Amino acid sequence: MRRVWKGAAVVVAAAACGAVVTIAVRGTPAPAAAAPPPVGTALVVRTDLASSVLTQGTLGYAPSPPLVNHLGGTYTALVAAGTVVAPGQTLYRVDNEPVVLMAGTVPAWRPFAPGMTDGPDVQELEANLIALGDATGLLTSAGPHFGAATEAAVRRWQVAEGYPDTGSIDLGDVAFVPAAIRVATVGVGLGQLAAPGDTPYQVTTTARAVSVPLTPNDPAVTVGQPVSITLPSGTTTPGRVTAMGSAAPSGSSSSSSSSSGTAAVLTVTPGDPSATGTADGEAVQVSLTVQSVGHVLAVPVAALLALAGGGYGLEVVDGPGRHHLVAVRTGVFAGGQVQVSGVAVRAGMKVVVAQ
């Protein structure tokens, strides 16, 4: 048996699980038939280590503000689930008149017409008319006032969309959302009566995202923290925590994952969305960092020796047939490696590793 230090204790490194066992030998030689365990060598390296845990997540698309209908009549045209609708395109038709998507963060709450009071909704409308090309030669920048130039641009837009050429827009003819949307599900049918307050579609953004519900046992997480996403295929792709909100709060105002009574939900954005495919509602795993250290010395876990008197050591190779033992302190275990430190440990040392 290898690693006998002056008749004291023989120590054997465990496998990659990180467990280390100690076997005391008090002068009794090993049986002649027992073959020594196979060994190899590795170098002490300086690196970064991070231990992590896997938690369940759902891969799909980031949520979007709800799409609310403001028109009465009959639904005469709808788009299919999975369709992406960009600003300037038709969302659906009521009594054969289109409801057009426009980009904006302020929902429409009133008709647009000459003489209306100034407001942020007017500025959103003008920004869209400029972007769509209907305000060329009329408006150079968007503002909150509905003037003659705005009215002329609206008339151009109405002719292009098939609306009556009135210069004003009824409430419900346009729907403002921050960006292009993806129709996740269709909640109404052709020929169904349309009523103000309907949500004809459940919609999402076009951005890929993973939703991760946390439990009190999960590590603390911060927005901006890098993570790793494991896809159903077994491949991994990097991501980053981009939002954290509370779900199902029970009397607590905090959204921290450590707050009792409050469940936190992370939004993780993949670094390469194309690597995640197009599936919606797919189960994935997200690796959350428990502990991390940078620029530390590390060796394979199998190089650790559990000393009979307590503590850990490494068997350093000095040359052919010449080894010596150095004591070490251990730190983070991660990826089959362990952080080590000690006055006699330096990068580039060759150490014995159990196979």
VMD Tcl script that draws the C-alpha trace (Angstrom):
set ca {
  {0.00 0.00 0.00}
  {1.38 3.44 -0.95}
  {1.80 6.52 1.21}
  {3.29 5.07 4.42}
  {4.88 7.87 6.35}
  {7.53 6.49 8.84}
  {5.25 3.71 10.08}
  {2.59 6.16 11.14}
  {-0.64 6.42 9.13}
  {-1.47 5.52 5.58}
  {-3.96 7.88 4.03}
  {-5.98 7.23 0.92}
  {-7.71 9.89 -1.16}
  {-11.31 9.20 -2.04}
  {-12.86 9.47 -5.48}
  {-14.32 12.59 -7.06}
  {-17.13 12.89 -4.54}
  {-14.71 14.65 -2.24}
  {-14.97 12.20 0.66}
  {-11.60 11.30 2.23}
  {-10.97 8.24 4.37}
  {-8.15 7.46 6.80}
  {-6.69 4.00 7.41}
  {-4.35 3.55 10.39}
  {-1.50 1.04 9.97}
  {0.61 0.22 13.01}
  {3.63 -1.60 11.61}
  {1.71 -4.46 9.97}
  {2.93 -4.98 6.39}
  {0.39 -5.34 3.63}
  {-0.18 -8.88 2.33}
  {2.25 -9.71 -0.43}
  {-0.57 -10.48 -2.84}
  {-2.20 -7.03 -2.46}
  {-1.47 -4.83 -5.50}
  {-0.79 -1.15 -4.80}
  {-3.56 1.15 -5.93}
  {-2.91 2.86 -9.27}
  {-1.76 6.46 -8.99}
  {-1.18 9.38 -11.29}
  {0.02 12.91 -10.94}
  {-1.41 16.38 -11.40}
  {-0.18 19.94 -11.03}
  {-1.23 22.46 -8.45}
  {-2.91 25.19 -10.53}
  {-4.11 28.72 -9.91}
  {-7.71 29.11 -11.04}
  {-11.24 30.25 -10.20}
  {-13.65 27.85 -8.49}
  {-17.40 28.03 -8.00}
  {-19.64 25.49 -6.32}
  {-23.23 25.44 -7.50}
  {-26.60 23.76 -7.16}
  {-29.12 22.91 -9.87}
  {-32.66 24.22 -9.64}
  {-35.62 23.68 -11.94}
  {-36.74 26.32 -14.42}
  {-39.10 26.75 -17.35}
  {-37.74 27.93 -20.69}
  {-39.92 29.99 -22.96}
  {-40.51 33.65 -23.69}
  {-40.42 36.67 -21.39}
  {-43.83 38.02 -20.37}
  {-45.40 41.05 -22.02}
  {-48.05 43.44 -20.72}
  {-51.54 42.06 -21.46}
  {-53.22 42.94 -24.74}
  {-56.66 44.45 -24.08}
  {-59.36 44.99 -26.70}
  {-61.38 48.24 -26.58}
  {-63.75 47.65 -29.49}
  {-67.25 46.26 -29.72}
  {-68.38 44.15 -32.68}
  {-67.37 40.78 -34.07}
  {-63.90 39.26 -34.42}
  {-63.44 38.83 -38.19}
  {-59.69 38.07 -38.42}
  {-57.18 36.62 -35.94}
  {-53.55 35.51 -36.11}
  {-52.42 32.01 -35.14}
  {-50.62 31.11 -31.93}
  {-46.88 31.46 -32.35}
  {-47.20 34.47 -34.68}
  {-44.89 37.41 -34.03}
  {-46.55 40.79 -34.60}
  {-44.27 43.82 -35.01}
  {-45.17 47.52 -34.63}
  {-47.17 48.63 -37.65}
  {-48.73 45.20 -38.23}
  {-52.33 44.10 -37.68}
  {-53.14 42.19 -34.50}
  {-56.74 41.24 -35.37}
  {-59.83 42.71 -36.99}
  {-63.16 43.67 -35.48}
  {-65.99 44.19 -38.02}
  {-63.21 43.89 -40.62}
  {-61.36 46.97 -39.35}
  {-57.75 46.33 -38.27}
  {-56.39 46.78 -34.78}
  {-52.77 47.80 -35.31}
  {-49.85 47.26 -32.96}
  {-47.76 50.32 -32.15}
  {-44.67 50.61 -29.96}
  {-45.10 52.39 -26.65}
  {-45.14 51.95 -22.91}
  {-48.26 54.06 -22.22}
  {-51.52 52.23 -23.07}
  {-54.07 54.07 -25.21}
  {-56.86 55.41 -23.02}
  {-58.64 57.93 -25.28}
  {-59.32 58.68 -28.95}
  {-56.79 60.69 -30.95}
  {-58.24 63.79 -32.65}
  {-57.42 67.42 -33.42}
  {-57.94 69.63 -30.38}
  {-57.16 66.92 -27.83}
  {-55.00 67.87 -24.86}
  {-51.30 67.19 -25.00}
  {-50.05 63.93 -23.57}
  {-47.49 61.11 -23.72}
  {-49.88 59.00 -25.81}
  {-49.74 61.62 -28.57}
  {-45.95 61.51 -28.47}
  {-46.06 57.72 -28.82}
  {-48.42 57.97 -31.77}
  {-46.20 60.51 -33.54}
  {-43.09 58.39 -32.92}
  {-44.82 55.45 -34.61}
  {-46.05 57.53 -37.55}
  {-42.47 58.73 -38.08}
  {-41.06 55.18 -37.81}
  {-43.65 53.82 -40.26}
  {-42.91 56.55 -42.81}
  {-46.34 58.17 -42.67}
  {-45.00 61.44 -41.26}
  {-42.29 62.03 -43.89}
  {-42.13 65.74 -44.64}
  {-44.57 66.47 -41.83}
  {-42.90 65.61 -38.53}
  {-39.18 65.40 -37.76}
  {-39.53 64.51 -34.10}
  {-42.29 63.25 -31.83}
  {-44.01 65.58 -29.40}
  {-47.05 65.60 -27.11}
  {-49.19 68.00 -29.24}
  {-51.72 66.75 -31.83}
  {-51.40 69.42 -34.49}
  {-52.14 69.77 -38.19}
  {-49.02 67.81 -39.15}
  {-50.11 64.96 -36.88}
  {-53.57 64.95 -38.44}
  {-52.08 64.79 -41.96}
  {-49.79 61.91 -40.95}
  {-52.77 60.07 -39.42}
  {-54.69 60.42 -42.70}
  {-51.78 58.88 -44.62}
  {-51.64 56.01 -42.13}
  {-55.41 55.45 -42.36}
  {-55.34 55.21 -46.15}
  {-52.49 52.69 -45.96}
  {-54.29 50.57 -43.35}
  {-57.76 50.68 -44.90}
  {-59.40 52.89 -42.29}
  {-61.77 55.70 -43.27}
  {-59.73 58.86 -43.98}
  {-60.84 60.96 -40.97}
  {-57.62 62.29 -39.40}
  {-58.67 60.94 -36.02}
  {-58.26 57.50 -34.41}
  {-60.92 55.82 -32.29}
  {-59.97 54.26 -28.99}
  {-59.10 50.63 -29.70}
  {-57.91 51.06 -33.30}
  {-54.29 50.92 -32.08}
  {-52.72 49.02 -29.20}
  {-49.47 50.22 -27.63}
  {-46.99 47.66 -26.28}
  {-43.26 48.17 -25.65}
  {-42.05 46.05 -28.58}
  {-42.97 43.24 -30.94}
  {-45.08 40.54 -29.33}
  {-45.53 36.82 -29.81}
  {-49.04 35.38 -29.62}
  {-48.81 32.52 -27.13}
  {-52.47 31.46 -27.15}
  {-55.64 32.67 -28.86}
  {-58.51 33.17 -26.43}
  {-61.32 34.09 -28.82}
  {-62.74 32.66 -32.03}
  {-63.73 34.02 -35.41}
  {-67.31 35.25 -35.32}
  {-67.22 35.68 -31.56}
  {-68.59 38.95 -30.21}
  {-65.88 41.42 -29.25}
  {-66.32 43.53 -26.13}
  {-64.18 46.18 -24.42}
  {-61.99 44.51 -21.82}
  {-61.48 41.29 -23.81}
  {-58.00 39.79 -23.92}
  {-58.11 38.12 -27.33}
  {-54.57 36.75 -26.98}
  {-52.17 35.75 -24.25}
  {-48.97 37.38 -25.43}
  {-45.26 37.31 -24.65}
  {-42.26 39.25 -25.85}
  {-40.05 37.68 -28.50}
  {-37.15 37.40 -26.03}
  {-36.16 33.94 -24.80}
  {-36.14 33.62 -21.01}
  {-36.11 31.07 -18.20}
  {-38.42 31.45 -15.21}
  {-36.93 29.98 -12.03}
  {-39.01 29.73 -8.83}
  {-36.75 29.76 -5.77}
  {-37.20 27.96 -2.47}
  {-35.85 29.07 0.94}
  {-33.12 26.43 0.55}
  {-31.70 27.95 -2.64}
  {-28.68 30.27 -2.44}
  {-29.04 34.04 -2.46}
  {-29.20 35.42 -6.01}
  {-28.65 38.92 -7.37}
  {-29.67 40.57 -10.63}
  {-26.75 40.44 -13.07}
  {-25.39 37.17 -11.67}
  {-24.12 34.75 -14.35}
  {-25.66 31.26 -14.42}
  {-25.56 28.16 -16.57}
  {-28.66 26.70 -18.26}
  {-28.84 22.94 -18.87}
  {-31.18 22.16 -21.78}
  {-33.21 18.93 -22.19}
  {-30.58 17.75 -24.70}
  {-27.97 17.82 -21.93}
  {-26.07 20.74 -23.44}
  {-25.39 23.85 -21.40}
  {-25.52 27.50 -22.40}
  {-24.64 30.59 -20.36}
  {-27.23 33.01 -19.05}
  {-27.64 35.89 -16.66}
  {-30.23 36.80 -14.01}
  {-32.03 39.83 -15.44}
  {-34.94 40.24 -13.02}
  {-36.21 38.96 -9.70}
  {-39.74 39.36 -8.46}
  {-41.94 37.90 -5.78}
  {-44.61 35.32 -6.40}
  {-47.46 34.44 -4.09}
  {-46.38 36.72 -1.25}
  {-47.84 35.93 2.16}
  {-47.61 39.01 4.29}
  {-44.06 40.05 3.39}
  {-43.18 43.11 1.34}
  {-39.70 41.89 0.43}
  {-38.93 39.99 -2.76}
  {-35.66 38.57 -1.47}
  {-35.35 34.82 -1.79}
  {-34.42 34.67 1.88}
  {-37.57 36.39 3.14}
  {-39.85 33.99 4.94}
  {-43.30 33.67 3.46}
  {-42.30 35.09 0.06}
  {-41.39 32.98 -2.95}
  {-39.05 34.63 -5.42}
  {-39.07 34.02 -9.15}
  {-35.97 34.71 -11.21}
  {-35.94 35.67 -14.86}
  {-32.83 34.34 -16.57}
  {-31.90 35.60 -20.05}
  {-29.77 33.27 -22.20}
  {-26.55 34.74 -23.53}
  {-27.20 33.04 -26.89}
  {-30.99 32.85 -27.34}
  {-30.63 30.90 -30.61}
  {-28.99 28.04 -28.67}
  {-32.22 27.50 -26.70}
  {-34.48 26.69 -29.65}
  {-38.07 27.88 -29.93}
  {-39.97 25.62 -27.50}
  {-42.25 27.30 -24.98}
  {-42.77 25.88 -21.48}
  {-39.78 23.52 -21.67}
  {-38.29 22.18 -18.41}
  {-34.62 23.07 -17.92}
  {-32.14 23.26 -15.06}
  {-30.32 26.40 -13.94}
  {-27.03 26.25 -12.05}
  {-26.94 28.76 -9.17}
  {-23.63 29.60 -7.50}
  {-23.39 28.67 -3.82}
  {-19.82 29.81 -3.22}
  {-17.06 31.12 -5.47}
  {-13.41 32.08 -5.13}
  {-11.00 33.58 -7.63}
  {-7.28 33.17 -8.34}
  {-6.77 30.36 -5.82}
  {-4.59 27.25 -5.78}
  {-6.45 24.03 -6.57}
  {-5.82 20.31 -7.09}
  {-8.03 17.38 -8.04}
  {-10.07 16.15 -5.07}
  {-8.42 12.73 -5.47}
  {-5.05 14.28 -4.53}
  {-6.22 15.00 -0.98}
  {-4.84 12.90 1.87}
  {-6.76 12.66 5.14}
  {-4.08 12.52 7.82}
  {-4.50 10.12 10.75}
  {-3.87 12.95 13.20}
  {-6.41 15.21 11.54}
  {-6.29 17.66 8.66}
  {-5.28 17.14 5.05}
  {-2.10 16.84 3.05}
  {-0.68 16.45 -0.44}
  {2.01 14.02 -1.58}
  {4.43 16.18 -3.57}
  {6.66 14.59 -6.22}
  {10.25 15.94 -5.96}
  {11.76 13.63 -8.57}
  {12.00 9.93 -9.49}
  {11.28 7.98 -6.31}
  {11.39 11.11 -4.12}
  {8.16 12.37 -2.52}
  {7.36 14.45 0.52}
  {4.17 15.35 2.38}
  {2.86 18.90 2.83}
  {-0.07 19.92 5.01}
  {-2.86 21.95 3.39}
  {-6.10 23.67 4.28}
  {-9.10 23.07 2.03}
  {-11.65 25.56 0.74}
  {-14.26 25.40 -2.01}
  {-14.97 22.04 -3.70}
  {-16.16 22.44 -7.29}
  {-16.04 20.46 -10.53}
  {-13.81 17.70 -9.13}
  {-11.28 20.21 -7.79}
  {-10.64 21.61 -4.34}
  {-9.11 24.87 -3.18}
  {-5.92 24.31 -1.15}
  {-3.63 26.64 0.76}
  {-0.56 26.34 2.94}
  {2.88 27.83 3.42}
  {4.52 25.04 1.41}
  {2.04 24.99 -1.50}
  {2.70 26.79 -4.77}
  {1.44 26.66 -8.33}
  {3.19 24.16 -10.57}
  {3.89 21.56 -7.87}
  {3.39 17.97 -9.03}
  {1.25 15.93 -6.63}
  {0.17 12.30 -6.52}
  {-3.46 11.58 -7.44}
  {-5.34 8.35 -6.68}
  {-6.92 6.83 -9.79}
}
mol new
graphics top color blue
foreach p $ca { graphics top sphere $p radius 0.5 }
foreach p [lrange $ca 0 end-1] q [lrange $ca 1 end] { graphics top cylinder $p $q radius 0.2 }
display resetview
